[in-house]
Amino acid sequence: MIKLPIFFLQLTHGFREWLNVQGYAPNSVYNLPNHLTEFLVFLQQLGQTDLQDLHPDYISQYVLYLRSRPHKRTKKELSPSYINKHLNALKNFSRYLWAVHQINFNVQHQLLVSDHKTVTILSEEEIQLLYKTAPKDNRLGLRDQVMLEVYYACGLRRSEGTNLNIEDIDLNKGYLVVRKSKTARARLVPFTKKTASLFAHYLQSFHSQVGGIQAKAFLLSTKGKRIHGQSLMIRLKNLQEQSGSITLAEKKIGLHSLRHSIATHLLQKGMPLLAISRFLGHRSLESTQIYTQLTDGHL
């Protein structure tokens, strides 16, 4: 295993700290430096240790390397979306280098076109069926309803929902604040009076009973602790199975499917792409344009 120069190790450590200070989600703070390390090892193998004005060909060569190497666990070729994660890590690293060290590390390589066949979009009828399957008259059903509101109506990412605190939600003004996100950009997400009423009911009927007055997290487990994304996934799968819908049962869905679905539905209703991009917290329109390719003939 190649030993990285001290300068590279210091940069990786500094990058991780910078991500944390900037407000990136915990998953990003953990994963982005790991993706960066592989790139630095790649440069070390080429005998390149100077990052100042690094020639774009090195980025292109790195992408070719990623496309040729197998996945470490499955041994299959890396998917475009996996390679894009590495490119996004480099783009964030370039921002860190300029902000902290005034190093011009230019990453202009375009993201690869992902295989959108793996993206699952639910129809509005299927979404409503999930809501109907979650009964409000029991605690778990009520939390399931809130889960759907957080990930569908508000379009949050998985970690954004689990990181949500009570103080981040303003029931009177009708918005929540996403503080820790994949892109480190805090944003306001509006919600309806109906959502506000549901959130208030949940806080009074479920949250106060299992969490008490000291609980900070908004989405709680039955033990009063901040709930894990995997637990929410199990609840969503239960709703899917209990819905009785054959078409819904055949779909591979997750919490991100709810986010994909609301974005697609908003686009179909005529919301401008830029507004959807801001709603989802995308850094650029490039990430949002996937939904223009999914709306025709996908549902």
N, C-alpha and C positions, 0 to 999 in steps of 0.2 A: 504493500500500500504506500502510495506516494505521500511524503510528509510535506505539508504546505509551508511556505516561507512564513516567518513571524508576521510580516506585513499583511499577508493574506488572512492569517488567523485573526489579527487585530481588526481588520476590516469586517470580517464576518461577525465578530463579537459586537463591534460598533454598530453594524447594520441591524442586528437583532435588538439592541437597546434603542436605536432610533425608531424602529418600527413600533416598539412598545410605547415610547413617548408620544409618537404621532397618533396613537389611538387605534392601531390596527387590531383586528380581532386576534384572540389567542392562537387560533389555528394558523393564521398567516404569520404571526410572530415566530411560530415554531417551524413552519414549512418553508417559507421563503429563504431563510438563510441556508437550509439544507439543500434546496435547489441550487443556490448560489455556489455552495461548496463543490458540487460536481463540475460546475463551469470553471472554477478556479483550478481544480485538479486537471481539467482539460488544458487550460492555458499552461500550467506547470509542465505538462507532458510535452508541450510544444516549445518549451523554453522561453515563454513569454510571461514576464512579471511586471511590465510597465503598463498600467491601465490608462495613462494619460493619452487621450486621442487615439485609443485603440482602433485599428482599422476595422471597418464593418465586415471585411472578409472573415475575421475570426468568429463573428456571430454566425455568419452563414455556414462556416465549417462546423460550428458547434451544433447547429440544427441538423446538418447532414449526419453528424455523429449520433445524435439522439434518434434519428430516423433509422439508423442502422443497428443500434444496440437493442437487445431484448429487454423486456421488463424483468427486473431482478427476481420477482416472485413468480409470475405466470409464465415467463420465458417467451411470451408473445411480443410482437412488435409494439412499440409505444404508439398510443392513439394521438391524433392531432390535439385533442384537448389536454392530454398529459404534457405534451411538448409545449403547448401554449402556457402552461403553468410555469415552466422553466423560463420562457421568454418574459412573462410578466414579472418574475422574480428579478430578472436582469434589468427590466425597465424601472422597477422600484429601486434597485441597487444604484442605478444611474442617478436617480433623484437624490438618494442619500449621499453619494459621492460629491455631487455638486453643492448640496446644501451644507455639508460638514467640512469637506476637504477642498472644495473648489476644483475638483477633478472633472474634466469633460469626458465622461464615458458615454459615448453616443450609441444608443440602441434604436435603430430605425427599422429593424426587421419586422415585416408584417406577420400578424398572427396567422397560423394555418387554418384552413377551412375545416371546421369540425364536422364529424359525422352526426348530423342532426337526427338520424333515425333513432338514436337512443333517448331523445328528448320526449317525454310523455306530457301531452296536453290533455286535460280533462275538459269536456264540454260544460257549459253553464248548467245544463240539466244534471250532469254527473256531480258537479260541485254541490248543487242544491240537495241532491240525494244524500250526500255525505252529511250535510247539515241536519237533514230530517232523521238520519240514522242515529244522531247523537242526541239523546233525550236531555232536556234541561232540568227534569225533575229529579235527577240524581247527581251527585257531586262529580263523578267521572265524566258523565255526559255533558255537564256544564263546562268542565275544563276542555273537553273535546271541542265544544263550540268555540271557546276562546282560542284554542289552538288553530282552528280553521280561520278565524278572524285575523290572527297574527300573521299567518303564513299565506293566506289567500287574499283577504281584503286589504291587508297592509303590505303584502308582498315582501316580507322579510326573508333573509337568508336563514339557514338553520341556526347558526351560531348567534346571529343577531336576535333571534327570538329567545333563545335560552339565556342570553346575556342581558335581556331586558329587565330593568328594575322598576318598582312601583313609581319611584320619583321621576322616571322617564316618561310617564304618561300623564297628560293633562286632560282630564275628563271634561272640564268646563269649556276649554278652548277647542277640543276635538283634534288633538294630534299627539303623537308620541315622538320621542327623540331617540334616534339610533346613534349611540356614542362610539361603540366598538364595531367596526365593520371591516370587510375584506379590503376596502380601498382607503381606510382610515379617515374617510370623509363623514363627519357627523351630518345628519340630515333630519329634517322634520317630515314625518309621514302623517298626512291628515286621515281622519276617519269620521264616519257618519255618527249621527245622534243615536242610531240603533246600535252601533258598535259600542259607543260610550255607555249606553244603558246595559249592554251585556257585560262589559268589563266591570261596571259598578256592582252588578248582581253577583258576579264571580268573586270579586274582592270581599263582598259581605258574606256570601253563602259558602264559599269554599276556602278562599285564602285566609280569612280571619280565623277559621276553625282549625285548619291544619298547620298554619304558619304562625299565627299569633301576631302581635303588633310589632315584633322585632324582625320579621322576615323582610328582606330587601328585594329578593327576586320576585318577578311577576308570575312566572310560570313555576308552580311548585309541584313536587311529588306529594304523595299521600302522607309522607313522613315529615312534610314541612320544609324540605330541602329544595334547592334549585334543581329543577328537573334536567335530566340529560336528554340530548337529542335522540338517542336510541330508544328511550322510553316513549317519546312522542311518536317515533316511527312505528312502534308496536301498536300504539293507540290508533294511528291512522290506518294501519293494516287491518285492525279489528273492524273499523268502520267500513272499510272496503269489503270485507268478507260478509259483514252483517247487512250490507245494503240490499242484497238479493239481486243485484244487477249482474247479468252475465257479461255484458260488455265491459263494465267497470272492473269486474273480477279478473278479466283477462289482461288488464293493463298493469305494467310494472310502475308503481307510483312511489313517490317519496315526498318529503316535505318540500323539496325544490320543485316538484311537479305543480304544487299549488302556486308557487311564485311564477313559474312559466305560464301557468294557466291565466292568472290575473293579467299578466303583461299582454298575452295574446288577446284576451277578451277586451281589454282597454283599446288595443290597436284596432280591433274589429269595430269598436264603437266610434272610432274616429279620433281618438286622442292622438295628438302629435307625437312623433317619435322622441323628440327632445324632452317633452314632458314625462313620457314613460321612462326615459333614461334617468331623469332626476328622481322620479318616484322610486326606482329600483336602486338608486345609488351607484349607477355605473360611472366609471371614470370618463368614458368616451362613448360616442354613438356606435362605435365599432362593435361593442358588446351587445347593444340593444338591437342591432339590425338583424340578428338571428330571427326575431319574431316576424319580420316582414317575409321571411322565407318559409315560415311555419304556418302562416294564416291560410294560405291557399291550399285547399284540399287535404289538410292534415286532420281536421276534426271529423 
